[in-house]
Amino acid sequence: MDATSLPPEQQQLFKLLVDINNKQTQEIKLDFQQATTKIESVSKEVLKLNQKQLNLERQSRKNNIIIFGLQGFTRSEDWLKDTLKGLNLVLETNIHISDINNYYSVGKSQNPPIVLEFISFLKKTEIFKNKDNLKKLKTKGWSVTNDLCPEDRLKQKKLREHLKIARSQNCEAKIAGYKLIINNQEYSVEDLAEIENKKSQEIYTDDSDIESEVANPTAEKENPKNHTEELNSSNKTQNKTVFEAPVEQQTSDPKRKRRKIIYEYSPKTRNSKK
């Protein structure tokens, strides 16, 4: 609209409205910038508080272990003595009741996991000194782990998932703390999540082909279209069936429920061990 074509009185009114509109726009922009800055500041503070809370929870569980497979749990000194005696016998440790600050069960199962709180971290580490002795606990039906907070349990779960996948690809892999080391390359949980977001290769197999697939996970797969045509043209039983398929197609056949995901663990020079 051309304001010059308006009468002088209307031109002044139009100019006043434009000035008011511009002023309001600038105020809105300023308020938006201030709100955005405040939100970012609050978000950073929340992250700091969450990290602080996580560190405090880790510290509170630092001296604890969880024992699985114990039976007949009772809050009695005799039960604790018998349990420590069994641990000392198998693990070749020297733990006394005086080394335990507290103990309690977790969950409501018939034989729930038991948490032992040690008075010191050094005393607790004696449990994990001999890995061969830890394996001997399995003969008693027992197992021992660190007491992890929920966030760390999820991280360990993710690490174990990729550990299994990497080993199925004949990679040298192990877990060290909250890192997965594959062929001397370190991967954090965040690194593994990034790998998952990239294109991965999915192979569907029947149960009879699991061993050969693990032995040669990168073998060339059959074209799903050609495989379907073969199935339609012949009812002969095949000794080996490896094909790509969407989940819907895969789940429709009870003989083909297995899925292997092949991730590409690219070299990460910045994390390489020296």
C-alpha positions as CSV (number, residue, x, y, z in Angstrom):
1,M,0.0,0.0,0.0
2,D,1.4,3.4,-1.0
3,A,0.9,5.8,2.0
4,T,1.6,8.9,-0.2
5,S,-1.8,8.5,-1.9
6,L,-3.6,8.9,1.4
7,P,-4.7,12.2,2.9
8,P,-2.2,13.8,5.3
9,E,-4.1,12.8,8.4
10,Q,-4.3,9.1,7.3
11,Q,-0.6,9.2,6.4
12,Q,0.3,10.2,9.9
13,L,-2.0,7.4,11.3
14,F,-0.5,4.9,8.9
15,K,3.1,5.9,9.9
16,L,2.1,5.6,13.6
17,L,0.8,2.1,13.1
18,V,3.9,1.0,11.2
19,D,6.1,2.4,14.0
20,I,4.0,0.5,16.6
21,N,4.2,-2.7,14.6
22,N,8.0,-2.4,14.2
23,K,8.5,-1.7,17.8
24,Q,6.3,-4.7,18.8
25,T,8.3,-6.9,16.4
26,Q,11.6,-5.9,17.9
27,E,10.3,-6.5,21.4
28,I,9.0,-9.9,20.4
29,K,12.4,-10.8,18.8
30,L,14.2,-9.5,22.0
31,D,11.9,-11.6,24.2
32,F,12.4,-14.7,22.0
33,Q,16.2,-14.3,22.2
34,Q,16.1,-13.8,26.0
35,A,13.8,-16.9,26.4
36,T,16.1,-19.0,24.1
37,T,19.2,-17.9,26.1
38,K,17.4,-18.7,29.4
39,I,16.2,-22.1,28.1
40,E,19.8,-23.0,27.0
41,S,21.1,-21.9,30.4
42,V,18.5,-24.0,32.3
43,S,19.2,-27.0,30.0
44,K,22.9,-26.8,30.8
45,E,22.2,-26.5,34.5
46,V,19.9,-29.5,34.4
47,L,22.6,-31.6,32.6
48,K,25.1,-30.6,35.3
49,L,22.6,-31.6,38.1
50,N,21.9,-34.9,36.3
51,Q,25.6,-35.7,36.0
52,K,26.1,-34.7,39.7
53,Q,23.2,-37.0,40.7
54,L,24.7,-39.8,38.6
55,N,28.1,-39.4,40.2
56,L,26.6,-39.4,43.7
57,E,24.7,-42.6,42.9
58,R,27.8,-44.2,41.5
59,Q,29.7,-43.2,44.6
60,S,27.0,-44.7,46.9
61,R,27.2,-48.1,45.0
62,K,31.0,-48.0,44.7
63,N,31.6,-50.4,47.6
64,N,28.7,-52.8,46.8
65,I,28.5,-56.1,45.0
66,I,25.4,-58.1,43.9
67,I,25.4,-61.9,44.4
68,F,23.0,-64.0,42.3
69,G,21.9,-67.5,43.1
70,L,21.9,-67.4,46.9
71,Q,19.2,-69.4,48.5
72,G,17.4,-69.2,51.9
73,F,18.1,-65.5,52.4
74,T,17.4,-64.3,56.0
75,R,18.4,-61.2,57.9
76,S,20.5,-63.2,60.3
77,E,24.1,-63.4,61.4
78,D,24.3,-67.1,60.7
79,W,23.1,-66.7,57.1
80,L,25.7,-64.0,56.5
81,K,28.5,-66.1,58.1
82,D,27.6,-69.1,55.9
83,T,27.5,-66.9,52.8
84,L,30.9,-65.3,53.5
85,K,32.4,-68.7,54.3
86,G,31.3,-70.0,50.9
87,L,32.7,-66.9,49.1
88,N,36.0,-67.2,51.0
89,L,36.3,-70.9,50.2
90,V,35.8,-70.5,46.4
91,L,37.4,-67.0,45.9
92,E,40.3,-67.6,48.3
93,T,39.5,-64.3,50.1
94,N,39.5,-63.4,53.8
95,I,36.2,-61.5,54.3
96,H,34.7,-61.2,57.7
97,I,31.3,-59.9,59.0
98,S,33.2,-56.8,60.3
99,D,34.0,-56.0,56.6
100,I,30.3,-55.7,55.7
101,N,28.4,-52.5,56.4
102,N,25.0,-53.8,55.3
103,Y,23.3,-56.5,53.2
104,Y,19.8,-56.8,51.7
105,S,17.8,-58.5,49.0
106,V,16.6,-56.9,45.8
107,G,13.3,-57.9,44.2
108,K,10.6,-60.3,45.3
109,S,11.6,-63.5,43.6
110,Q,12.1,-66.7,45.5
111,N,15.9,-66.4,45.5
112,P,16.4,-62.7,44.9
113,P,19.8,-61.0,44.2
114,I,21.6,-60.0,47.4
115,V,23.5,-56.7,47.8
116,L,26.6,-56.7,50.1
117,E,27.8,-53.3,51.1
118,F,31.5,-53.3,52.1
119,I,33.0,-50.8,54.5
120,S,35.8,-50.0,52.0
121,F,36.3,-50.1,48.2
122,L,39.7,-51.9,48.7
123,K,38.0,-54.7,50.6
124,K,35.4,-55.1,47.9
125,T,38.0,-55.4,45.1
126,E,39.4,-58.5,46.7
127,I,36.3,-60.3,45.3
128,F,37.3,-59.6,41.7
129,K,41.1,-60.2,42.0
130,N,41.0,-63.8,40.7
131,K,38.9,-64.2,37.6
132,D,39.4,-68.0,37.5
133,N,38.0,-68.3,41.0
134,L,35.0,-66.2,40.0
135,K,34.3,-68.7,37.3
136,K,34.3,-71.5,40.0
137,L,31.4,-69.8,41.7
138,K,29.2,-71.0,38.8
139,T,29.7,-74.5,40.1
140,K,27.8,-73.4,43.2
141,G,25.2,-71.6,41.0
142,W,26.4,-68.2,42.2
143,S,27.6,-65.2,40.3
144,V,28.9,-61.8,41.4
145,T,28.7,-58.4,39.7
146,N,29.3,-54.8,40.6
147,D,26.2,-52.8,41.9
148,L,25.5,-50.5,39.0
149,C,23.0,-47.6,38.7
150,P,20.3,-48.0,36.0
151,E,22.1,-45.7,33.6
152,D,25.3,-47.7,33.8
153,R,23.4,-51.0,33.5
154,L,21.9,-49.8,30.2
155,K,25.4,-48.9,29.0
156,Q,26.8,-52.3,29.9
157,K,23.9,-54.0,28.2
158,K,24.6,-52.0,25.0
159,L,28.3,-52.9,25.2
160,R,27.6,-56.6,25.7
161,E,25.2,-56.5,22.6
162,H,28.0,-55.1,20.4
163,L,30.6,-57.4,22.0
164,K,28.6,-60.4,20.9
165,I,28.1,-59.0,17.3
166,A,31.8,-58.1,17.0
167,R,32.9,-61.6,18.1
168,S,30.4,-63.1,15.6
169,Q,32.4,-61.3,12.9
170,N,35.6,-62.9,14.1
171,C,36.8,-59.6,15.7
172,E,38.9,-59.4,18.8
173,A,36.6,-57.7,21.3
174,K,36.5,-57.0,25.0
175,I,34.8,-54.6,27.4
176,A,37.0,-52.3,29.5
177,G,35.0,-50.1,31.9
178,Y,32.5,-48.3,29.8
179,K,34.4,-48.8,26.5
180,L,34.2,-51.6,23.9
181,I,37.6,-52.4,22.4
182,I,37.4,-54.0,19.0
183,N,40.6,-54.9,17.2
184,N,42.5,-52.4,19.5
185,Q,40.0,-49.6,18.7
186,E,38.0,-48.0,21.5
187,Y,34.3,-47.4,21.2
188,S,32.2,-45.5,23.7
189,V,28.4,-46.1,24.0
190,E,27.9,-42.9,22.0
191,D,30.2,-44.3,19.3
192,L,28.1,-47.5,19.1
193,A,24.9,-45.5,18.9
194,E,26.3,-43.6,16.0
195,I,27.2,-46.9,14.3
196,E,23.7,-48.1,14.8
197,N,22.3,-45.0,13.2
198,K,24.3,-45.7,10.1
199,K,23.2,-48.3,7.5
200,S,23.6,-51.8,8.8
201,Q,23.3,-55.1,7.1
202,E,20.6,-57.4,8.2
203,I,20.7,-61.1,7.4
204,Y,17.9,-63.5,8.1
205,T,18.7,-67.2,8.4
206,D,17.1,-70.5,9.3
207,D,18.3,-72.3,12.4
208,S,20.3,-74.8,10.5
209,D,22.6,-72.0,9.1
210,I,23.5,-70.2,12.3
211,E,27.0,-71.8,12.7
212,S,28.0,-71.2,9.0
213,E,26.8,-67.6,9.2
214,V,28.8,-66.8,12.3
215,A,31.9,-68.4,10.7
216,N,31.4,-66.3,7.5
217,P,29.2,-63.4,8.4
218,T,30.1,-61.3,5.3
219,A,29.2,-63.9,2.8
220,E,27.1,-62.7,-0.2
221,K,23.4,-63.0,0.4
222,E,20.9,-64.2,-2.1
223,N,18.7,-61.7,-3.8
224,P,15.3,-61.8,-2.0
225,K,13.4,-61.4,-5.3
226,N,15.2,-64.3,-6.9
227,H,14.8,-66.4,-3.7
228,T,11.0,-65.8,-3.8
229,E,10.9,-66.9,-7.4
230,E,12.8,-70.1,-6.6
231,L,10.4,-70.9,-3.8
232,N,7.4,-70.4,-6.0
233,S,8.9,-72.5,-8.8
234,S,10.1,-75.4,-6.6
235,N,9.2,-77.0,-3.3
236,K,12.6,-78.6,-2.9
237,T,14.2,-78.4,0.5
238,Q,17.4,-76.3,0.5
239,N,20.3,-77.0,2.8
240,K,21.2,-73.3,3.1
241,T,18.9,-70.3,3.0
242,V,20.3,-66.8,3.5
243,F,18.2,-63.9,2.3
244,E,17.2,-60.4,3.0
245,A,13.6,-59.7,4.0
246,P,11.5,-57.1,5.8
247,V,10.5,-57.9,9.4
248,E,6.9,-58.6,8.3
249,Q,8.0,-61.2,5.8
250,Q,10.5,-62.7,8.1
251,T,8.1,-63.2,11.0
252,S,5.5,-64.9,8.7
253,D,7.7,-67.9,8.3
254,P,8.4,-69.8,11.6
255,K,11.5,-71.4,10.1
256,R,13.2,-68.1,9.6
257,K,13.1,-66.2,12.8
258,R,16.8,-65.6,13.3
259,R,18.4,-62.2,12.5
260,K,22.0,-61.2,12.5
261,I,22.9,-57.5,12.3
262,I,26.3,-56.9,10.7
263,Y,27.7,-53.5,11.8
264,E,30.8,-52.0,10.2
265,Y,33.2,-51.1,13.0
266,S,35.3,-48.5,11.1
267,P,38.8,-47.7,12.3
268,K,38.8,-44.8,14.8
269,T,42.3,-43.4,14.7
270,R,41.7,-40.8,17.5
271,N,40.9,-43.7,19.9
272,S,43.6,-46.1,18.7
273,K,45.6,-47.7,21.4
274,K,49.3,-46.8,21.2
